[in-house]
Amino acid sequence: MFIKCCGFQDKGSIATAVKNNVNAIGFITYPKSKRYVTVEEIEMLSKDIPDFIDIVAVVVNLSLQEIEKLVVNTSINTIQFHGDESLDFIKTVKAKYPQIKIYKALPANEELDNNIKTFQNDVDLFLIDTPSQNYGGTGISYNWSLLNEIKDTPFLIAGGINKEKIKQIELLNLNNAGYDISSGIETNGKKDSDKIKALLTYVKG
């Protein structure tokens, strides 16, 4: 199972995730998020992460110039589009930075199938998240049965995921490639190294 842990703001919890075989580490560049970090902070936090891990900048409706600043000044190797970015914009970023992996977050709503079809040729991995006017970060889950029909498309389940919810999802036999976790590895709004280790140990064995 592919595990992305997201919303990091300190080196200690990142080190715990890396040590316990996380696949992707996410940094939130959206200023309205409580997990927001600046480009300078991402530069500092990302420089010691091994490059076999996806180092993800989560972006919401940034300009091409702002994305360039992230790519040039940090160690990110992945961009997660989490806003209203058009297919043409994603194609432009992909053409300019062919070395960068592309994730796309989609809300779990009635448009999900159409949205997957729209983006699937230009996206490496989807994240299916709880619908939100604030572009995710709700800590709330949705009806996972919406994902039953997704076949042959790599996706992570996001939205309030923790170890207990993973155990519930495992009973549904969905085709998800893995999980995207943020609030589920926190205590009082801060990353909790014990929860990170426990979740990754459970999923990774």
C-alpha positions as CSV (number, residue, x, y, z in Angstrom):
1,M,0.0,0.0,0.0
2,F,1.2,3.5,-0.9
3,I,1.0,5.9,2.0
4,K,1.2,9.7,1.7
5,C,1.5,11.5,5.0
6,C,0.7,15.2,4.6
7,G,0.8,18.6,6.3
8,F,4.3,18.4,7.9
9,Q,5.8,21.4,9.7
10,D,8.7,19.9,11.7
11,K,11.7,17.7,10.9
12,G,11.2,15.3,13.7
13,S,7.9,13.9,12.5
14,I,9.3,13.8,8.9
15,A,12.2,11.7,10.1
16,T,9.8,9.3,11.8
17,A,7.7,8.9,8.6
18,V,10.9,8.3,6.5
19,K,12.2,5.7,9.0
20,N,8.9,3.8,8.9
21,N,8.8,3.5,5.1
22,V,6.4,6.3,4.1
23,N,6.0,6.7,0.3
24,A,5.2,10.4,0.1
25,I,5.6,13.4,2.3
26,G,3.3,16.4,1.7
27,F,3.7,20.1,2.4
28,I,0.8,22.5,2.2
29,T,1.4,25.7,0.3
30,Y,-2.2,27.0,0.8
31,P,-2.1,30.0,3.1
32,K,-5.6,29.4,4.6
33,S,-4.6,25.9,5.8
34,K,-3.5,25.5,9.5
35,R,-0.7,23.3,8.1
36,Y,0.6,26.0,5.8
37,V,4.4,26.3,5.2
38,T,6.3,28.8,3.2
39,V,8.6,28.0,0.3
40,E,11.6,28.8,2.6
41,E,10.2,26.3,5.2
42,I,9.7,23.7,2.6
43,E,13.2,24.2,1.4
44,M,14.5,23.6,5.0
45,L,12.2,20.7,5.8
46,S,12.6,18.8,2.4
47,K,16.3,18.9,1.9
48,D,17.1,15.7,3.9
49,I,14.2,13.6,2.6
50,P,15.5,10.8,0.3
51,D,14.6,11.4,-3.3
52,F,13.0,7.9,-3.7
53,I,10.2,9.3,-1.6
54,D,7.7,11.6,-3.3
55,I,8.3,15.0,-1.9
56,V,4.9,16.7,-2.5
57,A,4.0,20.4,-2.7
58,V,0.2,20.6,-2.3
59,V,-0.8,23.7,-4.4
60,V,-4.2,25.5,-4.7
61,N,-4.6,27.6,-7.8
62,L,-1.0,28.9,-8.0
63,S,0.4,30.7,-10.9
64,L,3.1,29.2,-13.1
65,Q,5.6,31.6,-11.6
66,E,4.7,30.5,-8.1
67,I,5.1,26.9,-9.1
68,E,8.5,27.7,-10.6
69,K,9.6,29.2,-7.3
70,L,8.7,25.9,-5.5
71,V,10.5,23.7,-8.1
72,V,13.6,25.8,-8.2
73,N,14.0,26.5,-4.5
74,T,13.0,23.3,-2.8
75,S,13.6,19.5,-3.1
76,I,10.1,18.7,-4.2
77,N,9.8,16.1,-6.9
78,T,5.9,16.0,-7.0
79,I,3.2,18.6,-7.3
80,Q,-0.3,17.9,-6.0
81,F,-2.9,20.1,-7.7
82,H,-5.7,20.5,-5.1
83,G,-7.6,23.5,-6.5
84,D,-9.5,24.3,-9.7
85,E,-6.5,24.0,-12.0
86,S,-7.5,23.3,-15.6
87,L,-6.2,20.4,-17.7
88,D,-4.4,22.9,-19.9
89,F,-2.6,24.3,-16.9
90,I,-1.5,20.9,-15.7
91,K,-0.3,20.0,-19.2
92,T,1.8,23.3,-19.2
93,V,3.4,22.4,-15.9
94,K,4.0,18.9,-17.0
95,A,5.7,20.1,-20.2
96,K,7.9,22.6,-18.4
97,Y,8.9,20.2,-15.6
98,P,8.9,16.7,-17.1
99,Q,10.8,15.4,-14.1
100,I,8.0,16.3,-11.7
101,K,5.4,13.7,-10.8
102,I,1.8,15.0,-10.9
103,Y,-1.0,14.2,-8.4
104,K,-4.5,15.6,-8.7
105,A,-7.0,15.8,-5.8
106,L,-10.7,15.3,-6.7
107,P,-13.8,15.6,-4.6
108,A,-15.9,12.5,-4.0
109,N,-19.0,13.8,-5.7
110,E,-21.2,13.0,-8.7
111,E,-18.6,14.5,-11.1
112,L,-15.9,12.1,-9.9
113,D,-16.0,9.7,-12.9
114,N,-16.0,12.5,-15.4
115,N,-13.2,14.3,-13.7
116,I,-11.0,11.1,-13.6
117,K,-11.6,10.7,-17.4
118,T,-10.7,14.3,-18.0
119,F,-7.3,14.2,-16.1
120,Q,-6.2,10.6,-16.2
121,N,-3.8,10.8,-19.1
122,D,-1.9,13.6,-17.5
123,V,-1.9,12.6,-13.9
124,D,0.3,10.0,-12.1
125,L,-1.9,9.6,-9.1
126,F,-5.4,10.8,-7.9
127,L,-6.4,11.6,-4.4
128,I,-10.1,11.3,-3.7
129,D,-11.0,13.7,-0.9
130,T,-14.1,14.9,1.0
131,P,-15.8,17.7,-0.9
132,S,-14.9,21.1,0.7
133,Q,-15.1,24.7,-0.3
134,N,-11.7,25.1,1.4
135,Y,-10.0,22.6,-0.8
136,G,-9.7,19.7,1.6
137,G,-8.2,19.5,5.1
138,T,-11.6,18.8,6.6
139,G,-10.6,15.7,8.6
140,I,-14.0,14.3,7.7
141,S,-14.6,11.1,5.7
142,Y,-17.1,10.5,2.9
143,N,-19.1,7.4,1.7
144,W,-16.3,5.2,0.4
145,S,-18.8,3.1,-1.7
146,L,-18.5,6.0,-4.2
147,L,-15.1,4.5,-5.1
148,N,-16.5,1.0,-6.1
149,E,-16.5,1.8,-9.8
150,I,-13.0,3.1,-10.1
151,K,-10.9,0.5,-12.0
152,D,-7.5,0.7,-13.6
153,T,-6.8,4.2,-12.2
154,P,-4.3,4.6,-9.3
155,F,-5.8,6.6,-6.5
156,L,-5.4,7.3,-2.8
157,I,-8.3,7.6,-0.3
158,A,-8.1,10.9,1.6
159,G,-10.4,12.7,4.1
160,G,-10.0,12.0,7.8
161,I,-8.2,8.8,7.4
162,N,-6.6,7.1,10.4
163,K,-5.6,3.5,11.3
164,E,-9.1,2.6,12.4
165,K,-10.7,3.8,9.2
166,I,-8.1,2.0,7.2
167,K,-9.2,-1.2,8.9
168,Q,-12.8,-0.4,7.8
169,I,-11.9,0.3,4.3
170,E,-9.9,-2.9,4.0
171,L,-13.2,-4.8,4.4
172,L,-14.6,-3.1,1.3
173,N,-12.1,-4.6,-1.3
174,L,-11.7,-1.3,-3.1
175,N,-9.1,-0.8,-5.8
176,N,-7.3,2.1,-4.0
177,A,-3.5,2.2,-4.3
178,G,-3.2,3.5,-0.8
179,Y,-4.1,6.4,1.6
180,D,-3.4,10.0,2.2
181,I,-3.3,10.9,5.9
182,S,-2.9,14.1,7.8
183,S,-5.3,14.7,10.7
184,G,-5.1,10.9,11.5
185,I,-1.5,11.2,12.5
186,E,-1.9,14.3,14.7
187,T,-2.6,15.0,18.4
188,N,-4.0,18.5,19.2
189,G,-3.3,19.7,15.6
190,K,0.4,18.6,15.7
191,K,2.0,15.7,14.0
192,D,2.4,12.8,16.5
193,S,5.4,10.6,15.9
194,D,3.8,7.7,17.8
195,K,0.7,7.8,15.6
196,I,2.9,8.1,12.5
197,K,4.9,5.0,13.5
198,A,1.8,3.0,14.5
199,L,-0.1,3.7,11.3
200,L,2.9,3.0,9.0
201,T,3.8,-0.2,10.9
202,Y,0.2,-1.4,10.6
203,V,0.0,-0.8,6.9
204,K,3.5,-1.6,5.9
205,G,4.0,-4.5,8.3
